Amino acid sequence: MILTNEQITEAYRKQDILINPFDENQLQGATYDLRVGEKGATTSAKKVVNIRETGYLTLAPGDFGIIIVFEELRVGPQYTGRFGLRSNDVRCGVKPSKFD
């Protein structure tokens, strides 16, 4: 079962799901949008990039990338999740979250 935004909030409040930091602005109809964290890497570069310093992570054609998300997640075994990019980010490029 896919949780609605209300069910995600309820599970968070009951501490069945940990999202730290939790930001209600990241809730959508049936998702919680994770934000880009400080570091990432690509298969072509084969090194960790500090996204906070560079402001971006470049993917070459056919490249794969991995990023550390801004949030810490802990989800109980009664839940399942799917991770993917927001379609707007795919069209415009993935941007890092605002850092403190």
Secondary structure as a PSIPRED ss2 file (coil, helix, strand):
# PSIPRED VFORMAT (PSIPRED V4.0)

   1 M C   1.000  0.000  0.000
   2 I C   1.000  0.000  0.000
   3 L C   1.000  0.000  0.000
   4 T C   1.000  0.000  0.000
   5 N H   0.000  1.000  0.000
   6 E H   0.000  1.000  0.000
   7 Q H   0.000  1.000  0.000
   8 I H   0.000  1.000  0.000
   9 T H   0.000  1.000  0.000
  10 E H   0.000  1.000  0.000
  11 A H   0.000  1.000  0.000
  12 Y H   0.000  1.000  0.000
  13 R H   0.000  1.000  0.000
  14 K C   1.000  0.000  0.000
  15 Q C   1.000  0.000  0.000
  16 D C   1.000  0.000  0.000
  17 I E   0.000  0.000  1.000
  18 L E   0.000  0.000  1.000
  19 I E   0.000  0.000  1.000
  20 N E   0.000  0.000  1.000
  21 P C   1.000  0.000  0.000
  22 F C   1.000  0.000  0.000
  23 D C   1.000  0.000  0.000
  24 E H   0.000  1.000  0.000
  25 N H   0.000  1.000  0.000
  26 Q H   0.000  1.000  0.000
  27 L E   0.000  0.000  1.000
  28 Q C   1.000  0.000  0.000
  29 G C   1.000  0.000  0.000
  30 A C   1.000  0.000  0.000
  31 T C   1.000  0.000  0.000
  32 Y E   0.000  0.000  1.000
  33 D C   1.000  0.000  0.000
  34 L C   1.000  0.000  0.000
  35 R C   1.000  0.000  0.000
  36 V E   0.000  0.000  1.000
  37 G E   0.000  0.000  1.000
  38 E E   0.000  0.000  1.000
  39 K E   0.000  0.000  1.000
  40 G E   0.000  0.000  1.000
  41 A E   0.000  0.000  1.000
  42 T E   0.000  0.000  1.000
  43 T C   1.000  0.000  0.000
  44 S C   1.000  0.000  0.000
  45 A C   1.000  0.000  0.000
  46 K C   1.000  0.000  0.000
  47 K C   1.000  0.000  0.000
  48 V E   0.000  0.000  1.000
  49 V E   0.000  0.000  1.000
  50 N E   0.000  0.000  1.000
  51 I H   0.000  1.000  0.000
  52 R H   0.000  1.000  0.000
  53 E H   0.000  1.000  0.000
  54 T H   0.000  1.000  0.000
  55 G C   1.000  0.000  0.000
  56 Y C   1.000  0.000  0.000
  57 L C   1.000  0.000  0.000
  58 T C   1.000  0.000  0.000
  59 L C   1.000  0.000  0.000
  60 A C   1.000  0.000  0.000
  61 P C   1.000  0.000  0.000
  62 G C   1.000  0.000  0.000
  63 D C   1.000  0.000  0.000
  64 F C   1.000  0.000  0.000
  65 G E   0.000  0.000  1.000
  66 I E   0.000  0.000  1.000
  67 I E   0.000  0.000  1.000
  68 I E   0.000  0.000  1.000
  69 V E   0.000  0.000  1.000
  70 F C   1.000  0.000  0.000
  71 E C   1.000  0.000  0.000
  72 E E   0.000  0.000  1.000
  73 L E   0.000  0.000  1.000
  74 R E   0.000  0.000  1.000
  75 V E   0.000  0.000  1.000
  76 G C   1.000  0.000  0.000
  77 P C   1.000  0.000  0.000
  78 Q C   1.000  0.000  0.000
  79 Y C   1.000  0.000  0.000
  80 T C   1.000  0.000  0.000
  81 G C   1.000  0.000  0.000
  82 R C   1.000  0.000  0.000
  83 F C   1.000  0.000  0.000
  84 G C   1.000  0.000  0.000
  85 L C   1.000  0.000  0.000
  86 R C   1.000  0.000  0.000
  87 S H   0.000  1.000  0.000
  88 N H   0.000  1.000  0.000
  89 D H   0.000  1.000  0.000
  90 V H   0.000  1.000  0.000
  91 R H   0.000  1.000  0.000
  92 C H   0.000  1.000  0.000
  93 G C   1.000  0.000  0.000
  94 V C   1.000  0.000  0.000
  95 K C   1.000  0.000  0.000
  96 P C   1.000  0.000  0.000
  97 S C   1.000  0.000  0.000
  98 K C   1.000  0.000  0.000
  99 F C   1.000  0.000  0.000
 100 D C   1.000  0.000  0.000
